[in-house]
Amino acid sequence: MRTALVLAVLIATSSPAWSTCPETITGTARVIDGDTVDVAGHRVRLASIDAPESRQRCERAGQCAPCGREATERLAHIVANQVVACRVSTTDRYGRCIAECEADGRSVNIGMVESGAATVYRRYVGADAVRYLDAEARARSARRGLWAGTFIDPERWRRGDRGRCR
């Protein structure tokens, strides 16, 4: 009985290797979706942003557009052939490292928002909230990316609100 209890405590308190994040992660990035990459064997969720899900569609000029795929492609373009350096702030409930990443000396996270490929994740925006909100305002004003039409907020879309473009 005692051995089983000790074993249960060890299993419950140990975390798998994929859920431990170093303070910084550097390497080439393999894009998973519009706000997630794999860098040096770590799954990294870009902090303070929320991109459309891979299958998410938006409305543009009365037509449905593949905004999730476009966000993924935009992120791939930003990190292509670059060494990505990520400063990890925490992990999420899925074990992903939450980080602010840079490529070629520029913020990948801000680049996604400024291009209109992602929105500010208001529930989890970090200390640089003003930078993110300013980048989103510029994208919205220029009608770039998501702001060129209408879209369901990615968080609402994940909860099942698919809107007109299914």
FIPADREN-210300 format. One record per residue: residue number from 1; x, y, z of N, C-alpha, C in turn; chain. Coordinates in pm, 1 decimal, decimal comma. Layout:
% residues N
+------+----------+----------+----------+----------+----------+----------+----------+----------+----------+-------+
! resi !       nu !       nv !       nw !      cau !      cav !      caw !       cu !       cv !       cw ! chain !
+------+----------+----------+----------+----------+----------+----------+----------+----------+----------+-------+
!  NUM !        X !        Y !        Z !        X !        Y !        Z !        X !        Y !        Z !     A !
...
+------+----------+----------+----------+----------+----------+----------+----------+----------+----------+-------+
//
This chain:
% residues 166
+------+----------+----------+----------+----------+----------+----------+----------+----------+----------+-------+
! resi !       nu !       nv !       nw !      cau !      cav !      caw !       cu !       cv !       cw ! chain !
+------+----------+----------+----------+----------+----------+----------+----------+----------+----------+-------+
!    1 !     82,9 !   -119,7 !      0,0 !      0,0 !      0,0 !      0,0 !     87,1 !    125,7 !      0,0 !     A !
!    2 !    188,2 !    128,5 !     86,6 !    276,1 !    244,3 !     94,5 !    351,3 !    265,4 !    -36,7 !     A !
!    3 !    397,0 !    158,8 !   -100,2 !    468,4 !    168,3 !   -227,4 !    377,4 !    226,6 !   -335,0 !     A !
!    4 !    252,4 !    182,8 !   -337,0 !    157,5 !    234,5 !   -434,8 !    132,0 !    383,4 !   -412,9 !     A !
!    5 !    123,9 !    426,3 !   -286,5 !    101,4 !    566,7 !   -255,5 !    221,1 !    650,7 !   -300,1 !     A !
!    6 !    341,2 !    606,1 !   -270,7 !    461,9 !    678,1 !   -312,0 !    467,9 !    687,1 !   -464,6 !     A !
!    7 !    438,4 !    577,6 !   -532,2 !    439,1 !    576,1 !   -677,5 !    334,1 !    673,3 !   -733,2 !     A !
!    8 !    216,3 !    677,5 !   -674,7 !    110,4 !    768,1 !   -719,2 !    152,2 !    913,8 !   -701,6 !     A !
!    9 !    217,6 !    945,8 !   -590,2 !    264,7 !   1082,4 !   -565,8 !    372,4 !   1119,7 !   -667,0 !     A !
!   10 !    463,8 !   1028,9 !   -694,7 !    569,2 !   1055,5 !   -792,9 !    511,2 !   1080,5 !   -931,4 !     A !
!   11 !    415,6 !   1002,6 !   -971,9 !    353,3 !   1019,0 !  -1103,5 !    277,4 !   1151,2 !  -1109,6 !     A !
!   12 !    204,5 !   1184,9 !  -1003,4 !    123,4 !   1306,1 !  -1002,4 !    208,2 !   1433,1 !  -1002,2 !     A !
!   13 !    326,4 !   1428,6 !   -940,4 !    407,6 !   1549,4 !   -928,4 !    515,5 !   1560,3 !  -1034,5 !     A !
!   14 !    539,3 !   1455,4 !  -1109,2 !    639,7 !   1465,3 !  -1214,5 !    575,0 !   1522,8 !  -1339,7 !     A !
!   15 !    652,6 !   1598,1 !  -1416,7 !    598,5 !   1652,0 !  -1540,9 !    680,1 !   1596,5 !  -1655,6 !     A !
!   16 !    615,4 !   1567,1 !  -1766,9 !    688,1 !   1513,9 !  -1879,9 !    785,5 !   1616,9 !  -1936,2 !     A !
!   17 !    887,9 !   1571,2 !  -2007,5 !    991,8 !   1658,3 !  -2060,8 !    933,6 !   1768,3 !  -2148,6 !     A !
!   18 !    827,6 !   1737,7 !  -2224,2 !    772,3 !   1837,0 !  -2315,4 !    707,3 !   1954,3 !  -2244,5 !     A !
!   19 !    676,6 !   1941,3 !  -2114,9 !    609,6 !   2050,6 !  -2046,0 !    706,3 !   2139,3 !  -1968,4 !     A !
!   20 !    833,5 !   2106,6 !  -1967,7 !    930,5 !   2191,1 !  -1900,1 !    992,8 !   2285,0 !  -2002,1 !     A !
!   21 !    998,3 !   2410,0 !  -1966,6 !   1048,0 !   2510,2 !  -2059,2 !   1168,3 !   2582,1 !  -1999,7 !     A !
!   22 !   1273,4 !   2594,8 !  -2076,8 !   1385,0 !   2677,7 !  -2031,0 !   1345,9 !   2825,5 !  -2040,1 !     A !
!   23 !   1427,7 !   2913,7 !  -1986,1 !   1397,7 !   3056,8 !  -1991,4 !   1402,0 !   3110,4 !  -2133,9 !     A !
!   24 !   1494,6 !   3058,8 !  -2214,3 !   1504,0 !   3099,2 !  -2354,5 !   1513,7 !   2975,0 !  -2441,6 !     A !
!   25 !   1457,4 !   2986,3 !  -2559,9 !   1461,4 !   2877,6 !  -2657,8 !   1505,8 !   2940,2 !  -2789,2 !     A !
!   26 !   1607,5 !   2883,2 !  -2849,7 !   1659,9 !   2938,3 !  -2974,1 !   1675,8 !   2828,5 !  -3077,6 !     A !
!   27 !   1640,1 !   2859,5 !  -3201,1 !   1657,2 !   2764,7 !  -3310,1 !   1567,3 !   2801,0 !  -3426,5 !     A !
!   28 !   1561,4 !   2712,4 !  -3524,3 !   1468,2 !   2734,9 !  -3634,4 !   1329,0 !   2692,4 !  -3588,6 !     A !
!   29 !   1229,5 !   2756,4 !  -3645,1 !   1091,6 !   2730,0 !  -3603,4 !   1019,2 !   2650,0 !  -3710,0 !     A !
!   30 !    943,6 !   2551,2 !  -3663,7 !    851,7 !   2478,5 !  -3750,0 !    712,6 !   2526,5 !  -3709,7 !     A !
!   31 !    640,0 !   2585,0 !  -3804,3 !    510,8 !   2646,0 !  -3776,4 !    403,1 !   2539,0 !  -3763,2 !     A !
!   32 !    326,6 !   2547,1 !  -3655,3 !    214,8 !   2456,7 !  -3629,4 !     85,2 !   2521,2 !  -3677,0 !     A !
!   33 !     61,9 !   2644,6 !  -3634,5 !    -52,4 !   2724,0 !  -3678,8 !    -15,6 !   2870,0 !  -3661,8 !     A !
!   34 !   -111,9 !   2959,0 !  -3669,2 !    -82,8 !   3101,5 !  -3668,5 !    -29,1 !   3159,9 !  -3540,2 !     A !
!   35 !    -30,3 !   3085,9 !  -3431,2 !     27,6 !   3137,2 !  -3306,5 !    107,2 !   3031,9 !  -3230,3 !     A !
!   36 !    147,1 !   2925,6 !  -3298,5 !    222,4 !   2818,9 !  -3233,0 !    332,9 !   2768,2 !  -3325,1 !     A !
!   37 !    452,2 !   2751,0 !  -3266,5 !    566,5 !   2696,7 !  -3340,1 !    636,4 !   2591,6 !  -3254,3 !     A !
!   38 !    714,0 !   2507,7 !  -3319,3 !    807,0 !   2418,7 !  -3249,3 !    945,6 !   2476,5 !  -3269,0 !     A !
!   39 !   1018,3 !   2498,8 !  -3159,9 !   1155,3 !   2548,9 !  -3165,4 !   1240,5 !   2460,6 !  -3075,4 !     A !
!   40 !   1344,1 !   2402,4 !  -3131,9 !   1439,8 !   2320,8 !  -3055,5 !   1369,9 !   2214,8 !  -2970,2 !     A !
!   41 !   1268,2 !   2153,1 !  -3025,4 !   1198,4 !   2046,5 !  -2954,6 !   1095,6 !   2092,1 !  -2853,0 !     A !
!   42 !   1067,4 !   2220,6 !  -2848,9 !    967,7 !   2274,5 !  -2755,6 !    851,0 !   2332,7 !  -2833,3 !     A !
!   43 !    730,3 !   2302,9 !  -2789,0 !    610,0 !   2362,8 !  -2847,2 !    595,3 !   2500,0 !  -2783,7 !     A !
!   44 !    593,7 !   2605,2 !  -2866,2 !    589,7 !   2743,5 !  -2818,2 !    463,6 !   2812,2 !  -2868,6 !     A !
!   45 !    385,4 !   2863,5 !  -2775,6 !    265,4 !   2943,3 !  -2806,2 !    307,0 !   3088,3 !  -2794,4 !     A !
!   46 !    285,2 !   3167,5 !  -2900,0 !    325,0 !   3307,3 !  -2899,7 !    239,9 !   3385,5 !  -2800,2 !     A !
!   47 !    305,5 !   3449,8 !  -2706,2 !    238,1 !   3521,9 !  -2598,1 !    160,7 !   3641,6 !  -2650,3 !     A !
!   48 !     50,3 !   3671,0 !  -2586,1 !    -28,7 !   3792,9 !  -2603,9 !   -101,7 !   3803,7 !  -2736,7 !     A !
!   49 !    -98,1 !   3699,1 !  -2819,8 !   -170,1 !   3705,4 !  -2947,0 !   -263,6 !   3585,3 !  -2960,8 !     A !
!   50 !   -361,4 !   3600,9 !  -3048,0 !   -452,3 !   3490,8 !  -3078,5 !   -478,5 !   3495,1 !  -3228,4 !     A !
!   51 !   -439,5 !   3391,2 !  -3296,9 !   -458,6 !   3382,5 !  -3441,7 !   -576,2 !   3290,6 !  -3471,5 !     A !
!   52 !   -637,8 !   3308,5 !  -3585,9 !   -746,3 !   3218,0 !  -3624,3 !   -697,5 !   3073,3 !  -3626,8 !     A !
!   53 !   -785,9 !   2982,5 !  -3594,4 !   -753,4 !   2839,9 !  -3597,9 !   -732,6 !   2796,2 !  -3742,7 !     A !
!   54 !   -657,9 !   2689,6 !  -3761,6 !   -619,8 !   2644,4 !  -3895,9 !   -738,4 !   2630,8 !  -3991,1 !     A !
!   55 !   -851,0 !   2580,5 !  -3941,7 !   -968,7 !   2559,4 !  -4027,5 !  -1064,8 !   2678,2 !  -4026,2 !     A !
!   56 !  -1029,8 !   2784,0 !  -3955,0 !  -1120,6 !   2897,5 !  -3942,8 !  -1127,5 !   2977,4 !  -4072,7 !     A !
!   57 !  -1249,1 !   3019,8 !  -4104,0 !  -1273,0 !   3099,5 !  -4224,1 !  -1332,3 !   3234,1 !  -4182,5 !     A !
!   58 !  -1302,7 !   3337,0 !  -4261,1 !  -1351,4 !   3472,2 !  -4235,7 !  -1425,0 !   3521,8 !  -4359,2 !     A !
!   59 !  -1492,8 !   3633,4 !  -4343,9 !  -1563,9 !   3689,4 !  -4458,1 !  -1489,5 !   3811,3 !  -4510,8 !     A !
!   60 !  -1469,1 !   3811,4 !  -4641,2 !  -1400,1 !   3921,8 !  -4707,0 !  -1469,9 !   3947,9 !  -4839,9 !     A !
!   61 !  -1518,3 !   4069,2 !  -4861,2 !  -1588,1 !   4108,2 !  -4984,1 !  -1702,5 !   4011,9 !  -5016,8 !     A !
!   62 !  -1775,3 !   3972,1 !  -4912,2 !  -1890,1 !   3885,0 !  -4931,6 !  -1856,4 !   3739,1 !  -4955,9 !     A !
!   63 !  -1728,7 !   3704,4 !  -4954,0 !  -1685,1 !   3566,7 !  -4976,9 !  -1615,9 !   3512,4 !  -4851,5 !     A !
!   64 !  -1618,5 !   3381,4 !  -4835,1 !  -1547,6 !   3318,8 !  -4724,0 !  -1401,2 !   3300,0 !  -4763,1 !     A !
!   65 !  -1312,5 !   3338,2 !  -4673,1 !  -1168,5 !   3329,9 !  -4697,8 !  -1104,3 !   3242,3 !  -4590,3 !     A !
!   66 !   -996,9 !   3172,1 !  -4623,5 !   -930,5 !   3080,7 !  -4529,0 !   -834,9 !   3154,8 !  -4435,2 !     A !
!   67 !   -888,3 !   3236,6 !  -4345,5 !   -802,2 !   3320,5 !  -4261,3 !   -711,5 !   3239,8 !  -4168,5 !     A !
!   68 !   -753,7 !   3121,4 !  -4126,7 !   -666,7 !   3037,7 !  -4044,1 !   -543,7 !   2992,6 !  -4120,5 !     A !
!   69 !   -564,6 !   2947,8 !  -4242,6 !   -451,7 !   2906,6 !  -4326,5 !   -362,4 !   3026,6 !  -4358,9 !     A !
!   70 !   -424,1 !   3141,9 !  -4383,9 !   -346,9 !   3262,8 !  -4413,3 !   -260,6 !   3304,4 !  -4294,3 !     A !
!   71 !   -313,2 !   3290,9 !  -4173,0 !   -234,8 !   3325,0 !  -4053,2 !   -114,9 !   3231,1 !  -4039,9 !     A !
!   72 !   -136,9 !   3103,2 !  -4065,5 !    -27,8 !   3005,7 !  -4059,5 !     78,7 !   3039,3 !  -4163,2 !     A !
!   73 !     35,2 !   3072,7 !  -4282,6 !    129,6 !   3108,5 !  -4389,5 !    205,9 !   3236,0 !  -4355,7 !     A !
!   74 !    138,6 !   3332,2 !  -4294,1 !    205,8 !   3457,4 !  -4256,4 !    314,0 !   3431,2 !  -4153,5 !     A !
!   75 !    283,3 !   3349,1 !  -4053,7 !    383,1 !   3316,2 !  -3951,9 !    501,2 !   3242,9 !  -4016,1 !     A !
!   76 !    473,3 !   3152,6 !  -4107,9 !    580,9 !   3080,9 !  -4178,0 !    669,4 !   3179,0 !  -4253,6 !     A !
!   77 !    609,6 !   3280,1 !  -4313,0 !    685,9 !   3381,1 !  -4386,1 !    774,5 !   3462,0 !  -4289,9 !     A !
!   78 !    720,7 !   3499,0 !  -4175,0 !    796,1 !   3580,1 !  -4078,0 !    918,7 !   3505,4 !  -4025,3 !     A !
!   79 !    906,2 !   3376,3 !  -4000,9 !   1017,2 !   3300,3 !  -3939,9 !   1102,7 !   3224,4 !  -4041,5 !     A !
!   80 !   1066,1 !   3230,6 !  -4169,8 !   1137,7 !   3153,3 !  -4271,9 !   1287,0 !   3184,3 !  -4273,6 !     A !
!   81 !   1366,8 !   3079,0 !  -4270,5 !   1512,9 !   3089,1 !  -4279,2 !   1574,1 !   3178,8 !  -4172,0 !     A !
!   82 !   1507,2 !   3192,2 !  -4058,3 !   1555,2 !   3276,2 !  -3948,8 !   1582,5 !   3191,4 !  -3825,2 !     A !
!   83 !   1678,0 !   3235,2 !  -3746,0 !   1693,6 !   3179,8 !  -3612,8 !   1594,3 !   3254,6 !  -3525,2 !     A !
!   84 !   1511,7 !   3180,0 !  -3455,1 !   1409,3 !   3238,4 !  -3368,9 !   1457,0 !   3226,4 !  -3224,6 !     A !
!   85 !   1448,0 !   3337,0 !  -3150,5 !   1485,1 !   3338,1 !  -3009,1 !   1360,3 !   3372,1 !  -2928,3 !     A !
!   86 !   1323,0 !   3283,6 !  -2836,8 !   1200,2 !   3301,0 !  -2759,1 !   1233,0 !   3316,0 !  -2610,3 !     A !
!   87 !   1174,6 !   3419,0 !  -2548,9 !   1184,7 !   3439,3 !  -2403,9 !   1057,3 !   3385,2 !  -2341,0 !     A !
!   88 !   1071,5 !   3278,9 !  -2266,2 !    956,8 !   3209,3 !  -2208,0 !    911,9 !   3279,2 !  -2080,1 !     A !
!   89 !    780,2 !   3299,5 !  -2067,9 !    725,9 !   3360,2 !  -1946,3 !    656,4 !   3257,5 !  -1857,4 !     A !
!   90 !    596,7 !   3154,5 !  -1917,3 !    524,1 !   3053,4 !  -1840,0 !    491,7 !   2935,1 !  -1930,9 !     A !
!   91 !    413,1 !   2842,9 !  -1879,9 !    359,3 !   2734,4 !  -1962,8 !    207,3 !   2739,1 !  -1951,2 !     A !
!   92 !    140,4 !   2682,8 !  -2051,1 !     -5,0 !   2679,2 !  -2042,9 !    -51,5 !   2541,1 !  -1998,6 !     A !
!   93 !   -181,4 !   2522,9 !  -1991,4 !   -237,0 !   2397,2 !  -1940,7 !   -206,6 !   2279,3 !  -2031,2 !     A !
!   94 !   -163,4 !   2305,9 !  -2155,1 !   -128,0 !   2198,2 !  -2247,8 !     21,9 !   2167,7 !  -2246,1 !     A !
!   95 !     95,9 !   2237,5 !  -2161,1 !    239,6 !   2214,7 !  -2151,3 !    321,3 !   2293,9 !  -2251,2 !     A !
!   96 !    256,1 !   2383,0 !  -2325,8 !    330,0 !   2464,2 !  -2422,6 !    400,9 !   2577,7 !  -2350,1 !     A !
!   97 !    517,8 !   2614,8 !  -2401,9 !    591,3 !   2729,3 !  -2351,0 !    524,8 !   2854,7 !  -2406,9 !     A !
!   98 !    494,2 !   2950,6 !  -2321,1 !    435,3 !   3076,5 !  -2364,8 !    550,5 !   3176,1 !  -2373,3 !     A !
!   99 !    570,5 !   3235,9 !  -2492,9 !    690,4 !   3316,0 !  -2511,5 !    671,5 !   3431,4 !  -2608,3 !     A !
!  100 !    754,8 !   3531,0 !  -2589,1 !    772,7 !   3640,8 !  -2684,0 !    892,9 !   3599,5 !  -2767,9 !     A !
!  101 !    873,9 !   3591,9 !  -2899,7 !    980,2 !   3544,0 !  -2987,9 !   1026,0 !   3653,6 !  -3082,4 !     A !
!  102 !   1152,7 !   3646,1 !  -3118,8 !   1210,9 !   3739,4 !  -3214,5 !   1276,0 !   3663,3 !  -3328,1 !     A !
!  103 !   1271,0 !   3721,8 !  -3445,9 !   1342,0 !   3670,6 !  -3562,8 !   1401,5 !   3792,0 !  -3633,0 !     A !
!  104 !   1528,0 !   3785,3 !  -3663,5 !   1597,3 !   3896,7 !  -3729,4 !   1582,2 !   4026,2 !  -3649,1 !     A !
!  105 !   1583,7 !   4015,0 !  -3515,8 !   1576,2 !   4131,7 !  -3428,7 !   1439,0 !   4194,4 !  -3414,9 !     A !
!  106 !   1335,6 !   4130,9 !  -3471,6 !   1200,2 !   4185,4 !  -3465,5 !   1107,7 !   4089,1 !  -3392,3 !     A !
!  107 !   1010,3 !   4144,6 !  -3324,4 !    912,8 !   4062,8 !  -3252,2 !    823,5 !   3987,8 !  -3350,7 !     A !
!  108 !    825,1 !   3856,8 !  -3341,1 !    736,5 !   3773,7 !  -3422,8 !    592,1 !   3798,2 !  -3380,4 !     A !
!  109 !    568,8 !   3805,1 !  -3250,1 !    434,7 !   3824,0 !  -3195,7 !    373,0 !   3954,1 !  -3246,9 !     A !
!  110 !    445,4 !   4064,5 !  -3232,2 !    396,6 !   4194,3 !  -3278,7 !    379,5 !   4192,1 !  -3430,5 !     A !
!  111 !    470,0 !   4128,4 !  -3501,5 !    459,8 !   4119,3 !  -3646,8 !    331,6 !   4052,7 !  -3691,3 !     A !
!  112 !    289,5 !   3949,2 !  -3619,0 !    164,6 !   3881,6 !  -3653,5 !     44,6 !   3974,0 !  -3632,7 !     A !
!  113 !     44,4 !   4050,9 !  -3524,7 !    -66,4 !   4142,5 !  -3496,9 !    -64,8 !   4258,2 !  -3596,7 !     A !
!  114 !     53,2 !   4313,0 !  -3621,1 !     65,1 !   4427,9 !  -3711,4 !     25,8 !   4393,5 !  -3855,4 !     A !
!  115 !     48,1 !   4268,1 !  -3894,9 !     11,2 !   4225,8 !  -4030,6 !   -138,3 !   4197,0 !  -4041,8 !     A !
!  116 !   -207,6 !   4193,4 !  -3929,4 !   -350,1 !   4161,8 !  -3929,1 !   -377,3 !   4012,4 !  -3930,0 !     A !
!  117 !   -273,9 !   3931,1 !  -3913,7 !   -290,2 !   3785,3 !  -3913,3 !   -331,1 !   3732,0 !  -3776,6 !     A !
!  118 !   -321,1 !   3815,2 !  -3672,8 !   -358,1 !   3775,0 !  -3537,2 !   -413,8 !   3897,2 !  -3464,7 !     A !
!  119 !   -487,3 !   3870,8 !  -3359,2 !   -540,7 !   3977,3 !  -3274,7 !   -466,4 !   3974,0 !  -3140,8 !     A !
!  120 !   -486,1 !   4079,2 !  -3062,8 !   -431,7 !   4080,6 !  -2927,0 !   -518,5 !   3987,8 !  -2843,0 !     A !
!  121 !   -454,7 !   3898,8 !  -2769,3 !   -526,5 !   3805,9 !  -2682,0 !   -549,5 !   3879,7 !  -2550,6 !     A !
!  122 !   -658,0 !   3952,8 !  -2544,2 !   -681,2 !   4046,0 !  -2434,8 !   -684,3 !   3981,8 !  -2296,7 !     A !
!  123 !   -727,1 !   3858,1 !  -2287,2 !   -729,2 !   3791,3 !  -2156,0 !   -588,3 !   3763,1 !  -2105,7 !     A !
!  124 !   -493,0 !   3754,3 !  -2196,6 !   -358,2 !   3714,5 !  -2157,1 !   -249,8 !   3807,0 !  -2210,3 !     A !
!  125 !   -285,0 !   3930,7 !  -2240,5 !   -182,2 !   4021,7 !  -2289,7 !    -87,3 !   4055,5 !  -2175,4 !     A !
!  126 !     41,2 !   4058,7 !  -2206,3 !    144,2 !   4078,5 !  -2105,1 !    171,0 !   4224,5 !  -2074,1 !     A !
!  127 !    288,8 !   4248,0 !  -2020,5 !    328,6 !   4381,4 !  -1977,1 !    339,7 !   4479,5 !  -2093,2 !     A !
!  128 !    360,5 !   4429,0 !  -2214,8 !    373,1 !   4515,1 !  -2332,5 !    239,0 !   4541,1 !  -2400,0 !     A !
!  129 !    132,2 !   4547,1 !  -2324,3 !     -2,3 !   4560,2 !  -2380,7 !    -13,4 !   4678,0 !  -2476,6 !     A !
!  130 !     47,4 !   4790,8 !  -2444,9 !     36,2 !   4909,4 !  -2529,0 !     95,8 !   4882,3 !  -2667,1 !     A !
!  131 !    212,5 !   4816,8 !  -2671,9 !    273,8 !   4784,1 !  -2802,0 !    180,1 !   4698,7 !  -2886,0 !     A !
!  132 !    118,9 !   4598,8 !  -2823,8 !     28,6 !   4508,8 !  -2895,5 !    -97,2 !   4580,7 !  -2941,7 !     A !
!  133 !   -156,3 !   4659,7 !  -2853,7 !   -278,9 !   4730,7 !  -2888,9 !   -252,5 !   4834,1 !  -2998,6 !     A !
!  134 !   -136,8 !   4900,1 !  -2994,9 !   -100,9 !   4994,3 !  -3100,9 !    -83,2 !   4922,2 !  -3233,9 !     A !
!  135 !    -18,8 !   4805,6 !  -3232,0 !      0,2 !   4727,3 !  -3354,8 !   -134,1 !   4684,1 !  -3411,8 !     A !
!  136 !   -226,2 !   4643,1 !  -3325,7 !   -358,5 !   4602,8 !  -3371,9 !   -434,2 !   4722,1 !  -3430,1 !     A !
!  137 !   -421,8 !   4837,4 !  -3366,5 !   -489,2 !   4957,2 !  -3416,8 !   -436,2 !   4994,8 !  -3555,5 !     A !
!  138 !   -305,1 !   4981,7 !  -3576,8 !   -247,8 !   5010,4 !  -3708,8 !   -301,4 !   4913,6 !  -3813,5 !     A !
!  139 !   -309,1 !   4785,4 !  -3779,7 !   -360,0 !   4684,9 !  -3873,6 !   -507,1 !   4711,4 !  -3905,2 !     A !
!  140 !   -583,4 !   4742,1 !  -3803,7 !   -726,7 !   4769,1 !  -3822,6 !   -746,6 !   4892,4 !  -3910,7 !     A !
!  141 !   -673,2 !   4998,5 !  -3881,6 !   -683,9 !   5123,1 !  -3957,6 !   -646,9 !   5102,4 !  -4105,1 !     A !
!  142 !   -545,9 !   5020,4 !  -4130,8 !   -501,3 !   4993,3 !  -4268,2 !   -583,1 !   4882,2 !  -4334,5 !     A !
!  143 !   -674,8 !   4820,5 !  -4257,4 !   -758,8 !   4709,3 !  -4306,0 !   -673,7 !   4594,3 !  -4359,5 !     A !
!  144 !   -569,7 !   4560,4 !  -4282,4 !   -481,8 !   4449,7 !  -4319,4 !   -533,5 !   4318,9 !  -4260,4 !     A !
!  145 !   -513,9 !   4210,4 !  -4335,2 !   -543,9 !   4076,3 !  -4286,6 !   -688,0 !   4059,8 !  -4243,0 !     A !
!  146 !   -706,5 !   4018,4 !  -4119,3 !   -840,4 !   3996,0 !  -4064,5 !   -928,2 !   4119,5 !  -4074,6 !     A !
!  147 !   -867,2 !   4235,4 !  -4064,2 !   -940,8 !   4360,8 !  -4059,7 !   -989,3 !   4404,4 !  -4197,4 !     A !
!  148 !   -956,7 !   4328,9 !  -4302,2 !  -1005,2 !   4359,7 !  -4437,5 !  -1149,4 !   4312,9 !  -4456,4 !     A !
!  149 !  -1201,9 !   4242,8 !  -4358,4 !  -1338,9 !   4192,7 !  -4366,8 !  -1394,4 !   4174,4 !  -4227,4 !     A !
!  150 !  -1474,7 !   4070,3 !  -4209,4 !  -1528,3 !   4038,9 !  -4076,8 !  -1484,3 !   3899,1 !  -4038,1 !     A !
!  151 !  -1472,5 !   3878,1 !  -3908,1 !  -1427,9 !   3748,6 !  -3858,4 !  -1482,3 !   3724,7 !  -3718,7 !     A !
!  152 !  -1491,8 !   3598,9 !  -3684,1 !  -1527,8 !   3559,3 !  -3548,3 !  -1399,4 !   3556,1 !  -3467,8 !     A !
!  153 !  -1399,8 !   3618,2 !  -3350,7 !  -1282,9 !   3614,6 !  -3263,3 !  -1238,5 !   3469,1 !  -3245,7 !     A !
!  154 !  -1108,2 !   3439,8 !  -3259,2 !  -1062,5 !   3299,6 !  -3250,2 !  -1108,4 !   3226,5 !  -3123,7 !     A !
!  155 !  -1114,4 !   3296,2 !  -3011,4 !  -1159,5 !   3231,5 !  -2888,1 !  -1306,5 !   3190,7 !  -2898,4 !     A !
!  156 !  -1389,1 !   3277,0 !  -2954,1 !  -1530,5 !   3242,2 !  -2975,7 !  -1543,7 !   3128,4 !  -3075,7 !     A !
!  157 !  -1460,3 !   3129,7 !  -3180,2 !  -1464,8 !   3024,5 !  -3282,1 !  -1432,3 !   2888,5 !  -3220,0 !     A !
!  158 !  -1332,9 !   2886,4 !  -3130,1 !  -1296,5 !   2761,0 !  -3062,5 !  -1411,7 !   2709,1 !  -2977,3 !     A !
!  159 !  -1494,8 !   2799,6 !  -2925,3 !  -1609,7 !   2759,3 !  -2843,7 !  -1729,1 !   2717,3 !  -2927,2 !     A !
!  160 !  -1715,5 !   2722,9 !  -3061,9 !  -1822,0 !   2671,0 !  -3147,0 !  -1895,7 !   2773,6 !  -3230,8 !     A !
!  161 !  -1870,2 !   2902,9 !  -3210,4 !  -1936,5 !   3005,4 !  -3289,8 !  -1863,0 !   3016,5 !  -3423,1 !     A !
!  162 !  -1918,4 !   2953,2 !  -3526,6 !  -1851,4 !   2948,4 !  -3656,9 !  -1897,4 !   3059,7 !  -3750,8 !     A !
!  163 !  -2001,3 !   3133,3 !  -3712,1 !  -2048,9 !   3240,9 !  -3798,1 !  -2101,8 !   3188,9 !  -3930,9 !     A !
!  164 !  -2109,1 !   3276,0 !  -4027,8 !  -2161,1 !   3240,1 !  -4159,4 !  -2063,6 !   3152,0 !  -4237,9 !     A !
!  165 !  -1935,9 !   3176,4 !  -4225,1 !  -1834,2 !   3101,5 !  -4301,5 !  -1792,8 !   2977,1 !  -4224,3 !     A !
!  166 !  -1852,1 !   2868,1 !  -4256,2 !  -1823,6 !   2744,5 !  -4182,9 !  -1718,6 !   2663,2 !  -4247,1 !     A !
+------+----------+----------+----------+----------+----------+----------+----------+----------+----------+-------+
//
